[in-house]
Structures are given as C-alpha cells and as structure tokens.
Amino acid sequence: MKKYILVFLLLLHLLPAGAQPKFINKVIPKFVRKMLFEKDSTRSASFFLLPVLSSAPETGLELGASTLYSFYTDTSRVTRVSNVFAYGTFTTEGQQRVSLSTSYWLPQNRYHYTAAIGYINFPFNFYGIGDATRKVNEQRISEKRFRANINGEKRLGNYVYLGFVLGGYDYRYRIDNTGKPFEADLTPQDRNGGAGFYAGPSVTFDNRNNNTYTTKGMHLTGYLNVMHGIFSDNSYKGSFLNLEYAQFFSLHKRVVLGLNIQEQSLLGSQSPFYLLPELGNDEMMRGYYNGRYRDKNMLAGQTELRYRISDRIGVVGFVGTGGVFKDSFNFNQLKPNYGGGLRYFFDTEKGLTMRVDYGFGQKPAGEKRQQGLYLSLGESF
C-alpha cells in the first residue's frame, strides 16, 4: 500500500505543470494537499500520516498507520528539527505493533534528547546463530517484546555532546521443539526470554549542516549500555557497545555522497539470542532479513549516492558490506549488499522524506538471492 502511495505521488509530479493544481484540487482533500504538496518556508510545525496495509499467512491482514510530527523549538536557523514518530498496527490474527519515539533539540541545540517506547506481539523468523545460517532451518517464533529507553546529551563546545542512556526491556517467546539443529544450543533463558534494565554513557560529535537530509558534515556517535537482568533473569550481566560513523560530501548542488560504518558488540559471558547484534534492516545492509544472521559482534559499512532531481523527488543508489562474528573477525565473513530507491520530500523546508528502497544481498548456495523492499519515513542515515 505504501509503495502505491509513493508511485502515485511521483506520477502527480510528472503531470504537466498547468494540469497539476487543477487535478490535485479536484481529487485530493485539502488537509492531504497541505501535508503533501504545499511548500512552507515559515519553519512552522508539520504533520505527515502514512497508512500501513499488508498481509501474510501467519498474521492475516495487517492494518495501521505511521505518523511523523516535526517542529522547531525556537525560530533560530541554527536550531535543528525535532520530531515525534508514532507507529501502530494490528492484525486479524490478534497481533500488534506499537511504538512512539522522539528526537528533541532544545534551542540553539544546547541539549539533545531521544526517547522511545514500544510493544510488539508479532511472529518472526529465526534461523540460528552465526554467519552461515540456512533457509532450511527457518523457524517461526512468537514474540512479545517491550522496550523503553531515553538518552540525554549536553553540548560541550561547538560539536561535542556528552550524555547518559537509561532503558529497559522484556522479551517473551514461545519456541516449539521442531528438531532444528540449532535448538540444542538454546538455553532456557533463550526459550523463555528475559527482562532487564541498562544504563551507560554516550558521546556524539556532530557538525552536520542538517540532521534530516544532510549534504555535508560528520556524525560520530557511541554508547555503552551496561545491562543487568531482573525478575527470573536476575543472574544476567552484560554490556552492549554501539559505535557509528557517518559523513557526507556535497559533490554537486543536487548530488550528495554519504558514507556510513557501524559496529555493535554484546559483551559478557552470556549471550541470549534476542540481545545479539543482527545483520540487516531498513537502514544498514538493506536486502537481508533482520535477524537472518546474528552473533556477538556485527560490523557493516555502506556508501550511498543521492541525487535530488527536484525539490520534491530524489533517487539513490547504495552499496555496502557487513558481517557478524563471535570472537575474531575475518574478511571472508563479509557479505555484500546493493540496491537503489526513490525519495519523496513531503516537507521541503525541513528536508523530510518518504523513501522506498529495494536491496539485494548474498545468494547462499541452494537458495534464492536475499532481497527486500523497504518503505520508511526519513533517510537511512
């Protein structure tokens, strides 16, 4: 459904200039015209609504919506765009996915806060642990997951931010005995899930010219979550390290080259499968099913070339590589990905986009090439 919406928007912009206003005014309600087509240079708040519609045998029909509310905390041109993102769906089989998140910049960017809370009651495919999992070992697992976190950072100097992260999680699973090879390695903790909380420091270097559609600048961020289990999982102790680098180069007025590298590690003697870093999502290693490969460490990188055809329309091409590993890294473990996508700028002043990407990954022996379609609000990095 979201794909058809984006195609419809692109077709509208291919209409002759004189025909666009008449056609749009006739068939599209006023509030939708304001949301999608009217330009605003006053730095006022904006709202965008995207319907969600999909179906699958295990979930039935899934219905819902995602919304993005964007605003500035003052009128200064220095202050960055803040936003609140909400997502909610339900299925005819009784599953739900609900999330609420925000990125909040105080005036002059003196402080930056991010927060998120989400609940999922939804099945997913589990393949085992490691970088050589097989499609034939795919197992459908029912998951109920609650997560919440908040991060606050204070600016020191012009570009450096220091802060603190707090959060918690609760994972619950139903894993049937099907005789799959990896089941022997699952501990009771893996089969039942667990709960815990975490806290730790964060640091960021950020001199980007824009935090939504960046054309030049660098963004370096890192955090360390020190975790401790609670309730029946109170013996668990571990840490999660995340490091990420992104840099952007303006090659032409409408052409931008972006570089992005990310490393994640689960530290400690215990490694519950649901806390392991995963390869593949709508931001990094597009083309791989999220969780097809997971292990104690993940390293991935990508480059993306972005061409803004007009104020409203853009195209991108991307290529990357990444892998997961337990203890030692080997270049032979890296897997490729590549693809391209379309962009629709629904707020040209803030640089806010609706994007559709199609990514391709590795072709394991005896399997089809891994690939995926991604529809999201905002850039991948």
N, C-alpha and C positions, 0 to 999 in steps of 0.2 A: 504493500500500500504506500509506504513512504517513497519507494522507488518511483511509482507512478506520479506522485505529487511533484517530485523534483523534475521528472520529464515534462510534466505539464507546465511548470514554471519556465523551463528552458524554451519550450515551444512558444509560449507567450512572447518571449523576448526575440523570437525570430520573425514575429509578425511585422509587417510594415509599420514604421513609426506612427503614421497617421491613424492606423487601424487599432493600435494598442489601447489608447484611452477609451475609445467607444466600446470595444469588445469587453474590456475589463470592467467598466462601469455597468455594463448590461448584465453580465453573468456572475459577478463576484460581489458578495456583501461588502458594505463599507468598512466594517471592522477588519475584514480579511485584507482588503485593499491597503488599509493603513499599515497592517502588520507586514505585508509582503512587498509592496511596491512604492510607497511614498518615502521620499528622502527627508531626513531630518538633520539639520546642522545645529540644532539648539542644545545638544547634549542632554536632552530630556530622556526619561526612562523609556524602555521599550519592552514589549511582551511578544513572545512567539510560542505558538501551540502547534504541535506535530502529532497527528493521530498515529496509533500503532495498531496494526492488524496483521495477524499471521496464523498459521495452523500447522499442526503436526499430529501424528497418530497418538503419541503419548500424552499430549496436552489438550487435544481438541482445538477449538477456536480460541485465540488469544486476542483480547481487546484492551485498549487503554490509550494513554497519551503521554507525551513528554512535553514539558514547558520550560521556557527559559525567560526569566525576568532580569533585565540588565539595567544598570543605573550608575551614576556617579555620586560620590559622597560630598562633592563640592563642585564649583564651577571652574576651578583651575584646570588649565590644559595639561598640567603635569600629572594630576591625579588619574589613576588607571580605572578601567571599567570593573565594577563589581557585578556579581550576578548571583541569582538563586535558581537552581535547576531542580526540577521535580519530575519523577517518572513513576508511573503506576500502571500495572496491567493485571488482568485476571483471566482465567481460562474456564472453559465449560467443564473441565475436569476438576475444578476446585483449587488450582494453583494460583499463587500470587507473586508479584514482584513489585516492591515499593521502595523508593529511595528519595531522599531530599539532601541536597548539598549546596554549599555556598562558598564563594571566594569574595572576601570583603576587604577592600582597600580604604583605609582612613585617609582624610585629606592630606595632600602632599605625599602620600604613600609612606607616612611615618610608621604605620603598623600594617601588617597584613595577616588576616585570619582566614583559615579554611576550616570547614566542618562538614561532616557527612553522617547520615544515619540511614540504615537500610535493612529491609527484611525480605528474604527470599524463601518461598516454599515452591521449589521447582526442581525437576529432574535434570541430570546432566550425564554426559558420557565419561566414564573413567576407563583408562587404558593401562594403568600401572605406573610405575616409577622408572625414570631413566630416559635416555635419548634414543632408544631403539624399540619403543613400544609398537605393537602391531594392531592393525584394524580388527583382526580376527578375535582379539581379546577384549574388544569393546564391551563394557557392561553399563547398563543404565542404573544410576543410583539416585534415590530420592533424598533431597537435601532440604533442611530447614536451617536457615542461617540468619543471624542477627549481628550487625556490626555498627559501631559508632566510633567517631574519632573527632578530635579538634586539635588544630595546630595554630599557635600564635607566634608571630615573629616581629621583632622591633628592628627598624633600620638603624645601622651604625655607619656613619659616613654617607657616601652617595649611593653605593650599590650593594652593600653587605647587610644581610639580615640574620639575626640570631634568635632562636626561639625554642619552644618546647612542644612535644606531642603527647597527647593523652588519648587513650582509646580502650575499647573492649570488644569482645566477640563471643559468640555462642554458636557452635556448629552441631547439628544433629543429623544422623544418617540412618538409612535403612539399606544394608548391603546384604543381599541374598547370597547363599552358597551355590555357586553355579559351576564350580570345578575349574575356573580360570586359573592359569599358572601363578599369577601374582597374589592370589588370595591367601596363600600360605604365609606371605610376608606381612599381612595386615594384622596389627596388634588389636586388642580390644579397644584401645584408645582410637585407633583408626576407624574401626567398625561403628563405634557409638558416637564419635565426635568428642568435642570438649569445649570448655569455656575458659576465658582468661581475660586479663587486662594487661595493658602495656603503657610505658612512659619512656621518654627519652629526649635527647637534644636534636635540634635541626639547625642547619645553616644553609644560606642561599646567597649566591652572587647573581645579580640581575641588572643588566644595563640595556635591556631590550627597549626599542623605541615604542613598542606596543605589545600588550600582553594577550591580545586576541588574534590578530593577524600580523605577525612580526615580519618586518622586512630587513632589519639589521639589528645586531646586538647578540649578547650571550646570556645564557641562563644555566647556572650550575646549582644543583641542589643535592642535599644529602640528609638522611636522618637515620637514627638508630633506635629501634623500638626494643626495650628490654621487657620481656614478657614473663608472666607468672600465671600458672593455671589456678582456677578456683573451682569450688564445688567438688565433684568427683574427680576432677582433673588437677587437683591442687598440687600434685607432685611435679608437674611440668614446669621447667625453667628453660628459657632460651632467648634468643635475640634475632631481630630481623634488620638487616642493613640494606639500604637503598641509596644508590648513587646515580645521578643522571646529569648528562651534559647536552646542551642544545645550542647551536649557533646558526646565525642567519646572515646571508650575504646578498645584497642587492646588486644583481647583475645588469639590470635594466629597469626603467621606470615601472614596468609591469612584470618583471621576472625576478624571482627570489629562489635562492638555493639554501636549503636547510639541512643541517647535519644533526644527528641525534644518537647518543650512546647511553645505554642503561645497564647497570649491574645490580643484581639482587642476591643476597645470601641469607639462608636460615642457619644461624649459629647455635651450637649446643649439641649435646649427646643424643637428644631425642628429636625425631623428625616426623611428626604427624603429617600425613599426605596432604591434608587440607591447608597446611601452612606453608608448604613448599612453593618456591617461585615457579611460575608457569610460563611457557612459551606460547605467544600468540594472543592477540586481542585486537580491538579496533584502533589501537594507537601504535603498537610495535609488533613487527612480524605478522602483518596482515596476510592472510592466506592460510594460517594454521588455526585449527580449532583450539580454543582456550583450554589448556589442561591436557592436550594430547601428549605433550612432553612436559614433565616436571621433575625437579630434583633439588638438591640442597643449594645449588648455585645456578644463576642464569646470567648470560652475557649476550647482549644484542646491540646492533647498530643499524642505522638506516640513513639514507640521503633522499631528499625529496625536492624535485624541481617544480615550482609553482608559477603558472602563467595566468595572470589576471586579464582575460580577454576584454572585459568591460567593467564598469562599476559593479555590475550585478553577477557576472558569470566568470568562472575560472576553471582551469583544468590543472591536473597534477600528474606527475609520473614519479614512482618511487622504486627503490631497490635496496635490499638490506640483507643481513645475515645474522644468525644467532644460534645459540645452543644452550643446553642445560648439562650440568655435570655434578658428580658427587664430591670428589676431593680435588683432583687435578684436571686442569684444562688442557685440551688437545685441539688444535686447529681442524683436525679431521671431524670433530663433532659439530662444526658449524653447518647450519642448514640455510639454504638461500630463500629469499622471497622477492617478489617484484609485482608491479601492478600499476594501476592508474585510477583516476577518479575525476569527478565533476564537483564544482562548488557553486552554490547559490548564495550571494551575500544579501541576506534579508535585512540587515542593518548596515548600510554602507559607511555611516559615520563612525560606528564602533568597530567595524571590521568583523561582524558576527556572521558565521556561515552555517548553512546546512550542507552536509557533504555526503556523497555516495562514492565508495571505493570498492574496487574489486582486486583482490590479491591472490597471487599464486605462490605455492610453496613447493616443497620437495615431492618427488614421486617415488615412494618406497617400493621396493621390489614386490611385484604381485598385487599392487594396489593402484587405485586411481591417483592422479596428481592431487595434492591437497590444495584447496582453494576456498575462498569465502567472499561473501558480499557484506559490506558494512555501511550502515546508514546512521549518521550521528549529527549532533549539533556541535559546532566548534571544530577547530583544526586538530590533527592527530598529535601535534607537538608544537 
